[in-house]
C-alpha cells in the first residue's frame, strides 16, 4: 500500500502531533511519535522539525536551493544544495536548520522491501551502521529529474508502474552509494567564534548519548558533558530536540537493538545488554512500544525479507553478515567457540 504521509522536515499538509506519552519510557517521559511512513515519494518546501523522530524506512533526501542541517544520531550533518543523502531513518534524526524556500525531494522505502533488493553487504551494512550516504548530484545520472515521475507512478496504484519506479529508484540509490563521501559534522558559526548556541549544546548532548547509550547514563552525566546544571540541560534539550533526554536515550537504544537484530545472530538477552537496556523485560517493553512488535517477530519478518524473491535476484555478493562482523558490530572481538 502506498503511504500518503508527508516527508519529515517538509512543509506539512496536516499538523503533526508533537509527542505522545509512552508508557515504555516511564512516568512523565514524552516520546516522539514513532512514525510509520512506508513507500512514498514527494517534493515540497522544507521546514524545521519540532522534534526528533524515527521510522523503519530507508530515507532519501535531495535538497535544492539551500543547505539542510540535520541532527542525525547526535551529529549535525549538512545536506548541501544539489546533494542527495540516504540513511536508515530508525536512527533518531531531526531537521534543525532549513533556509526559507528550500525545495526538497524525498523517498522512503520500507526496510523489508529494501532488504529484498539483494544489495551488497557493503551498502546495506553502512546504512544499518547509521552512516548516511551523501553524494553530489549530476545532470543525467544522479539528479532530481525522476522524483516527479516516481511520485506519479506510485500514486496510480498500478503494480507495473510501481515496479518500474522501484527499479529506477534502486538504480538511483546504487549510483548514490558509488559516489558517496564520508559525512562530517557541521561546525556551528557562533560556537566557532567563541559562543555556544542552544542547538550546539543540544547537539553535544545528543552526540554524548549516541556515543554512550550502552552505559547506565543519568541526566547528570549528560549535563556534565556541556557543563550546565541538569535542569538547564533538560530544558535546552527539550526546546531544541523536542523531547526529553530520557526519551532520546531510549530511541538510541531501540535503534541499536534493531541493528543488532538485523545484523547479528545474538540472543535477546545479549542484545538487551549490548543496547544498554537494564533488563530484558525493559528491552521487550521499549522495543515493542516503539516498533509495534516484539523483537523476535521483528527479526523473523526481516529475515524473511532477505530471502530470494521474484522482486530482485540476490547475487553471491549480497550474502548475510559474517559472524566476525556480528561480534565487531556489538563492540566485542570475535572468538572461537
C-alpha positions in Angstrom: 0.0 0.0 0.0 1.3 3.5 -0.9 1.5 5.9 2.0 0.4 9.4 1.6 2.2 10.6 4.7 4.3 13.7 4.1 8.1 13.9 4.3 9.8 14.5 7.7 11.0 18.1 7.6 8.8 19.1 4.7 6.1 21.7 4.8 3.2 19.8 6.4 -0.1 19.2 4.7 -1.6 18.4 8.1 -0.3 19.2 11.6 1.9 16.5 13.0 1.3 15.6 16.7 4.1 16.9 18.7 4.5 14.0 21.0 2.7 11.2 22.8 3.3 9.8 26.3 5.0 6.5 26.0 4.4 4.0 28.8 7.6 2.2 27.9 9.7 5.3 28.6 8.5 5.6 32.1 6.3 8.0 34.0 6.5 11.6 32.9 8.5 10.9 29.8 7.3 12.2 26.4 8.2 10.0 23.4 8.0 11.5 19.9 5.6 9.6 17.7 7.3 6.6 16.0 6.0 7.3 12.6 5.1 4.6 10.0 5.6 6.2 6.6 6.1 3.3 4.2 6.7 3.5 0.5 6.3 7.2 -0.7 7.9 9.8 -2.9 7.2 13.5 -2.5 8.6 17.0 -3.1 7.9 20.2 -1.2 9.3 23.1 0.7 11.4 22.3 3.8 10.7 23.4 7.4 12.4 22.6 10.6 11.1 19.6 12.6 9.5 20.2 16.0 11.1 17.1 17.5 13.4 14.2 16.7 11.7 11.2 15.3 12.4 7.8 13.7 10.7 5.3 11.3 11.8 2.0 10.0 12.4 3.1 6.4 15.4 3.9 4.2 15.0 7.6 3.5 16.5 9.6 0.7 16.6 13.5 0.6 17.7 15.7 -2.2 17.9 19.5 -1.4 17.7 22.3 -4.0 18.4 25.9 -3.3 19.6 25.8 0.2 21.5 23.6 2.7 19.7 21.5 5.2 21.2 20.7 8.6 20.1 17.5 10.3 20.8 16.4 13.9 21.5 12.8 12.9 22.3 10.3 15.7 23.6 13.2 17.7 25.8 14.7 14.9 24.9 17.8 12.9 25.1 16.8 9.3 24.7 19.2 6.4 23.0 18.3 3.1 24.3 21.0 0.7 22.2 22.3 -2.3 22.3 19.8 -5.1 23.3 17.0 -2.7 21.5 13.7 -2.1 21.6 11.8 1.2 20.3 8.3 2.0 20.1 7.0 5.6 18.3 4.5 7.8 15.6 6.5 9.5 15.4 4.2 12.5 18.3 6.4 13.9 16.7 9.4 15.7 17.0 12.4 13.4 15.7 15.9 13.2 15.9 18.8 10.6 17.1 21.7 12.7 18.1 24.3 10.0 16.4 24.9 6.7 16.6 28.2 4.7 13.2 29.5 3.6 12.0 28.3 0.2 14.4 25.4 0.1 12.8 22.7 -2.1 13.4 19.1 -1.0 12.7 15.8 -2.8 12.4 12.7 -0.8 11.8 9.0 -1.0 11.0 6.5 1.8 11.4 2.7 1.2 10.3 0.2 3.9 13.3 -1.6 5.3 11.9 -5.1 4.5 11.4 -4.1 0.8 14.8 -2.5 0.7 16.4 -5.7 2.0 14.7 -7.7 -0.8 16.7 -5.8 -3.4 19.7 -8.0 -2.7 22.1 -5.1 -2.5 25.7 -5.8 -1.4 26.6 -6.1 2.3 28.8 -3.1 2.0 25.9 -0.8 1.1 23.4 -2.3 3.5 25.9 -2.5 6.3 26.9 1.1 6.0 23.3 2.2 6.3 22.5 -0.1 9.2 25.6 1.1 11.0 23.9 4.5 11.0 26.1 6.1 8.3 24.3 8.4 5.9 25.4 8.1 2.3 25.9 11.6 0.9 26.8 12.4 -2.8 26.7 15.4 -5.1 24.2 15.1 -7.9 24.9 15.5 -11.6 22.6 16.1 -14.5 21.5 12.9 -16.3 22.8 10.5 -13.8 22.0 11.4 -10.1 19.6 14.3 -10.2 16.0 15.2 -9.3 14.5 14.5 -12.7 13.0 11.2 -11.7 11.2 12.2 -8.5 8.1 13.7 -10.1 7.7 10.6 -12.3 8.2 8.2 -9.4 5.7 10.1 -7.3 3.1 10.0 -10.1 3.8 6.3 -10.8 3.4 5.3 -7.2 0.2 7.3 -6.7 -1.5 5.5 -9.6 -1.7 2.2 -7.7 -0.7 0.4 -10.9 1.5 -2.6 -9.9 3.6 -2.5 -13.1 4.3 1.3 -12.8 5.1 0.7 -9.1 7.6 -2.0 -10.0 9.2 0.2 -12.8 9.5 3.1 -10.4 11.1 0.9 -7.7 13.7 -0.5 -10.2 14.6 3.1 -11.2 14.8 4.2 -7.5 17.0 1.1 -6.8 19.4 2.1 -9.6 19.4 5.7 -8.4 20.4 4.7 -4.9 23.1 2.4 -6.2 24.6 5.4 -8.1 24.3 7.5 -4.9 26.2 4.8 -3.0 29.0 4.7 -5.6 29.6 8.5 -5.4 29.1 8.8 -1.6 31.6 10.6 0.5 32.2 10.4 4.3 29.8 12.6 6.4 31.4 15.2 8.6 29.9 17.2 11.5 28.8 20.8 10.7 30.6 23.4 12.8 28.3 26.0 14.3 29.3 29.5 13.3 28.6 31.1 16.8 30.4 28.2 18.6 33.4 28.7 16.3 33.6 32.4 17.2 33.6 31.6 20.9 29.9 31.4 21.7 27.7 28.3 22.1 24.2 28.2 20.8 21.3 26.1 22.2 21.5 24.0 19.1 25.2 23.3 19.6 24.6 22.4 23.3 21.7 20.1 22.4 23.9 18.6 19.6 26.7 17.9 22.1 24.3 16.2 24.5 22.7 14.1 21.7 26.1 13.1 20.5 27.2 12.2 24.0 24.0 10.0 24.3 24.7 8.4 20.8 28.2 7.5 21.9 27.4 6.3 25.4 23.9 5.0 25.3 25.1 1.5 26.1 26.1 2.7 29.6 23.7 3.4 32.5 23.5 7.1 31.9 21.9 9.7 34.1 20.7 13.2 33.4 23.6 14.5 35.5 26.1 12.5 33.3 24.7 14.1 30.2 24.5 17.6 31.6 28.2 17.4 32.7 29.1 16.9 29.0 28.0 20.5 28.4 29.0 21.9 31.8 25.5 23.0 32.8 23.0 22.2 35.6 20.9 19.1 34.9 17.6 21.2 34.9 19.1 23.6 32.4 20.3 20.8 30.3 16.9 19.2 30.2 15.3 22.5 29.2 17.7 23.2 26.4 17.5 19.7 25.0 13.7 19.7 25.0 13.5 23.1 23.4 15.8 22.1 20.5 15.2 18.4 20.0 11.5 18.4 21.1 11.8 15.5 23.5 13.4 14.6 26.8 16.9 13.3 27.4 15.4 10.0 28.7 13.2 9.6 25.6 16.1 10.3 23.2 18.3 7.8 25.1 15.5 5.1 24.7 15.3 5.9 21.0 19.0 5.3 20.6 18.9 2.0 22.4 15.9 0.8 20.4 17.7 1.7 17.1 20.8 -0.2 18.3 18.6 -3.2 19.2 17.1 -3.1 15.7 20.5 -3.0 14.1 21.7 -6.0 16.2 18.6 -8.0 15.4 19.1 -7.4 11.7 22.9 -7.9 11.5 23.7 -10.5 14.2 22.6 -13.8 15.5 22.8 -12.8 19.1 20.2 -13.9 21.6 17.7 -11.5 23.1 19.5 -11.2 26.5 22.8 -10.4 24.8 21.1 -7.8 22.6 19.3 -6.2 25.6 22.6 -5.9 27.4 24.6 -4.7 24.3 22.0 -2.0 23.5 22.1 -0.6 27.1 18.8 -1.8 28.5 18.9 -2.5 32.2 16.9 -5.7 31.9 15.4 -8.0 29.2 11.9 -7.1 30.3 12.6 -3.4 29.7 14.1 -4.2 26.4 10.9 -6.0 25.3 8.7 -3.3 26.6 10.6 -0.4 25.0 11.1 -2.2 21.7 7.5 -3.3 21.3 6.2 0.1 22.1 8.5 1.7 19.5 8.3 -0.9 16.7 4.8 -2.3 17.2 6.0 -5.9 17.5 8.3 -7.9 19.8 12.0 -8.2 19.0 11.7 -11.8 17.8 8.9 -11.0 15.4 10.8 -8.1 14.1 13.8 -10.2 13.4 11.8 -13.0 11.7 10.0 -10.6 9.4 13.2 -9.0 8.1 15.0 -12.4 7.8 12.2 -13.5 5.5 12.6 -10.2 3.5 16.3 -11.1 2.9 15.3 -14.4 1.3 15.5 -14.5 -2.5 12.3 -13.4 -4.1 10.9 -12.6 -7.5 11.2 -8.9 -6.9 15.0 -8.9 -7.2 17.6 -11.6 -7.8 20.1 -12.0 -5.0 23.7 -12.4 -6.1 26.5 -14.0 -4.2 28.0 -10.6 -3.2 24.9 -9.9 -1.1 25.4 -12.7 1.4 24.4 -12.3 5.1 26.7 -10.5 7.5 29.6 -12.7 8.7 29.9 -13.9 12.3 33.0 -11.8 12.7 31.0 -8.7 11.7 28.4 -9.8 14.2 30.8 -9.5 17.1 32.5 -6.5 15.8 29.2 -4.6 15.5 28.4 -5.4 19.1 31.7 -4.0 20.3 33.2 -7.4 21.1 36.1 -9.2 19.5 35.3 -12.4 17.6 36.4 -15.5 19.2 36.3 -19.2 18.6 33.5 -21.2 20.3 
